[in-house]
Amino acid sequence: MHKQLEKRGKAIPDRSTLSALASEPIYNGVLLVQAGLAGGLVGGATIPTATLLRAGIQVVGVDPQRPVVSGAFALLLAERLPAGQDAIVVGDAAVVPNPSAEQLASIAINTAHVAQAVLGEEPIVALLSFSTYGSAQDASVAKVREALQLVRNRAPALRVEGELQADAALIPEVSVHKAPGNTVQGRANVLIFPNLDAGNIAYKMVERVGRATALGVILSGLTKPINDLSRGCSASDIVNMVAVTALQAAQE
């Protein structure tokens, strides 16, 4: 913990404060992960996401290869989409309120890694907007276009497209009409939202109205598998997230 605080230029608490933190369940658990006595951690059923994130960043630290911490959800759909997707991964739906183009690019790469690990499928990534291929002009649209170029530069093997409206990303017939020649072709299984408002609202709507099973928050950007639960979670949600975290730990 000392090392992580020093790296971030933060003041190191005194011994009594550190001892008190270590006795808190979330810090105790993250310390076990950092010490190698546990492969990963699932928390958040009774604490806010910010508390879990703070403990994770302070103890295990941020992965220098993926320096933006973001939160994804895997949504197991009640019905297959027209192109055959029965699950999609969405991000960021938990952490970064209004990402810059740089952060959005990192979130896209993070979320693609989650899809590969959890779904075991090639990530097909769509950067979402209210615009498709310049159908509207706005600063938020320009941000998504800039993020797309950054993703292509950093991860040239990744199948990624933008900016796309959600229907053009998920429905082949609409994709051909709105964005002819795009590489996603309505088969996206990874959706990247332009801000946290859109991501969080969308995943909850798909879960509650669309009757999908939501697995998350699946965090990316930390050096160890540490994942978060909604405070509205059920017992089955906890079991599912333990399974996801175990899968990540095995791959680590």
C-alpha positions in Angstrom: 0.0 0.0 0.0 2.9 2.3 0.8 4.3 1.8 -2.7 1.0 2.5 -4.4 0.5 5.7 -2.5 4.1 6.8 -3.2 3.6 6.2 -6.9 0.5 8.4 -6.9 2.1 11.2 -4.9 -0.2 10.7 -2.0 0.6 11.2 1.7 1.2 7.9 3.5 -1.1 7.5 6.5 0.3 6.9 10.0 0.5 3.3 11.4 -2.7 3.5 13.4 -4.7 4.7 10.3 -3.2 1.9 8.2 -4.0 -0.7 10.9 -7.6 0.6 11.0 -7.9 0.4 7.2 -6.5 -3.2 7.2 -9.2 -4.3 9.6 -12.0 -3.2 7.3 -13.3 -6.1 5.2 -12.7 -4.6 1.8 -9.1 -3.6 2.6 -8.5 -6.9 4.3 -9.7 -8.7 1.2 -7.6 -6.6 -1.2 -4.5 -7.1 0.9 -5.0 -10.9 0.7 -5.2 -10.6 -3.1 -2.0 -8.4 -3.2 -0.2 -10.9 -1.0 -1.1 -13.8 -3.3 -3.3 -15.5 -0.7 -6.4 -15.0 -2.9 -6.6 -15.0 -6.6 -9.2 -12.2 -6.8 -11.9 -10.4 -5.0 -15.6 -9.7 -5.3 -17.1 -6.9 -3.2 -19.5 -4.0 -3.3 -22.7 -5.7 -2.1 -22.8 -3.4 0.9 -20.4 -0.6 -0.1 -20.3 2.0 -2.9 -18.2 1.3 -6.0 -16.0 4.3 -5.1 -15.0 2.6 -1.8 -14.0 -0.6 -3.6 -12.1 1.2 -6.3 -10.2 3.3 -3.7 -9.1 0.2 -1.9 -8.1 -1.6 -5.1 -6.1 1.4 -6.4 -4.4 2.0 -3.1 -3.4 -1.6 -2.5 -2.9 -3.5 -5.8 -2.5 -0.4 -8.0 -3.3 0.5 -11.6 -1.9 -1.7 -14.4 0.6 0.5 -16.4 -0.3 -1.4 -19.6 -4.0 -0.4 -19.1 -3.9 2.9 -17.1 -7.6 3.8 -17.2 -9.8 1.9 -14.7 -13.2 1.2 -16.2 -16.2 -1.1 -15.5 -17.9 -3.4 -17.9 -21.0 -5.6 -17.7 -21.6 -8.8 -19.5 -25.2 -9.0 -20.5 -26.6 -12.5 -21.2 -29.5 -11.8 -23.4 -33.0 -13.3 -23.0 -33.2 -13.7 -26.8 -30.6 -13.9 -29.5 -30.1 -10.8 -31.7 -30.6 -11.1 -35.5 -26.9 -11.7 -36.1 -26.8 -14.4 -33.4 -25.3 -12.6 -30.4 -26.6 -14.1 -27.2 -24.4 -12.0 -25.0 -22.8 -8.6 -25.2 -20.3 -6.7 -23.1 -20.9 -3.0 -22.4 -18.6 -0.3 -21.0 -18.0 2.0 -19.3 -21.0 1.5 -17.1 -19.6 2.2 -13.7 -16.5 4.3 -13.3 -15.6 7.2 -15.6 -18.4 9.8 -15.8 -17.4 11.8 -18.9 -14.3 10.2 -20.6 -12.0 12.1 -22.9 -11.3 10.6 -26.3 -8.0 9.2 -24.8 -9.9 7.6 -21.9 -12.7 6.3 -24.2 -10.1 4.5 -26.4 -8.6 2.9 -23.3 -12.1 1.9 -22.2 -12.8 0.3 -25.6 -9.6 -1.8 -25.3 -10.3 -2.7 -21.7 -13.8 -3.9 -22.5 -12.6 -5.9 -25.5 -10.3 -7.8 -23.2 -13.2 -8.5 -20.9 -15.3 -9.8 -23.8 -12.4 -12.1 -24.8 -12.0 -13.4 -21.3 -15.7 -13.8 -20.3 -17.4 -14.7 -23.6 -14.5 -16.6 -25.2 -15.3 -14.9 -28.5 -13.5 -12.5 -30.8 -14.4 -9.0 -29.6 -16.3 -7.0 -32.3 -16.4 -3.5 -30.9 -18.8 -0.6 -31.7 -18.2 2.9 -30.4 -21.7 4.2 -29.9 -23.2 7.7 -30.5 -26.4 9.3 -31.5 -24.8 9.7 -34.9 -23.8 7.1 -37.5 -21.0 8.0 -39.9 -21.5 11.7 -39.6 -25.2 11.8 -39.7 -25.0 14.5 -36.9 -22.3 16.9 -35.8 -21.5 17.6 -32.2 -18.5 17.7 -29.8 -19.5 14.3 -28.4 -19.6 12.8 -31.9 -16.1 14.2 -32.6 -14.8 12.7 -29.4 -16.0 9.2 -30.5 -14.4 9.6 -33.9 -11.1 10.6 -32.2 -11.3 7.7 -29.9 -11.8 5.3 -32.8 -8.6 6.4 -34.4 -6.7 6.0 -31.1 -8.0 2.5 -30.7 -7.0 1.6 -34.2 -3.5 2.9 -33.6 -3.1 1.1 -30.3 -4.8 -2.2 -31.2 -4.6 -2.6 -34.9 -5.8 -6.2 -34.8 -9.0 -5.3 -33.0 -12.2 -5.3 -35.1 -13.7 -1.9 -34.2 -16.0 0.7 -35.8 -17.6 4.0 -35.0 -19.3 6.2 -34.6 -22.4 4.0 -34.8 -25.9 4.3 -33.4 -26.9 1.2 -31.4 -29.2 -0.2 -34.1 -26.4 0.0 -36.7 -24.1 -1.8 -34.3 -26.5 -4.7 -33.5 -28.8 -5.2 -36.5 -27.2 -6.3 -39.9 -30.1 -4.9 -42.0 -29.8 -1.5 -40.3 -26.1 -1.5 -40.5 -26.0 -2.0 -44.2 -28.5 0.8 -44.7 -26.9 3.3 -42.3 -23.2 2.5 -42.6 -22.5 0.5 -45.8 -19.1 -1.1 -45.8 -18.5 -0.9 -42.0 -16.5 -3.7 -40.5 -18.9 -4.5 -37.6 -21.9 -5.2 -39.9 -24.4 -5.3 -37.1 -22.6 -8.1 -35.3 -21.1 -6.1 -32.4 -20.7 -8.0 -29.1 -18.9 -5.1 -27.4 -20.6 -1.7 -27.0 -18.7 1.3 -25.9 -20.8 4.2 -24.6 -19.7 7.9 -24.9 -20.3 8.6 -21.2 -21.3 7.0 -17.9 -24.9 8.3 -18.1 -25.6 6.4 -21.3 -23.7 3.2 -20.2 -25.2 2.9 -16.8 -28.8 3.6 -17.9 -28.5 1.3 -20.9 -27.3 -1.7 -19.1 -29.9 -1.4 -16.4 -32.7 -1.0 -19.0 -31.4 -4.2 -20.8 -31.3 -6.0 -17.5 -34.6 -4.9 -16.0 -36.8 -4.4 -19.1 -35.0 -6.7 -21.5 -34.7 -9.5 -18.9 -31.0 -10.0 -19.5 -28.7 -11.4 -16.8 -26.1 -8.8 -16.0 -22.6 -9.9 -14.8 -20.7 -7.0 -13.3 -19.1 -4.7 -12.5 -16.2 -6.4 -14.2 -13.3 -4.0 -13.6 -10.3 -3.4 -15.9 -7.2 -1.5 -15.3 -6.1 -2.9 -11.9 -3.2 -5.3 -11.6 -5.3 -8.0 -10.0 -8.9 -9.3 -10.6 -11.1 -7.2 -8.4 -14.7 -6.9 -9.3 -17.7 -5.0 -8.0 -21.3 -5.8 -7.3 -24.4 -3.5 -7.4 -25.9 -2.9 -4.0 -29.1 -4.2 -5.5 -27.5 -7.6 -6.3 -29.0 -11.0 -5.6 -27.4 -14.1 -4.3 -27.2 -15.5 -7.8 -25.4 -12.2 -8.9 -22.7 -12.9 -6.3 -22.3 -16.5 -7.4 -22.0 -15.4 -11.1 -19.4 -12.7 -10.3 -17.3 -15.2 -8.2 -17.3 -17.4 -11.3 -16.2 -14.5 -13.6 -13.5 -13.5 -11.1 -12.2 -17.1 -10.8 -12.0 -17.3 -14.6 -10.0 -14.1 -14.7 -7.7 -15.3 -11.9 -7.1 -18.6 -13.8 -6.1 -16.7 -16.9 -3.8 -14.4 -14.9 
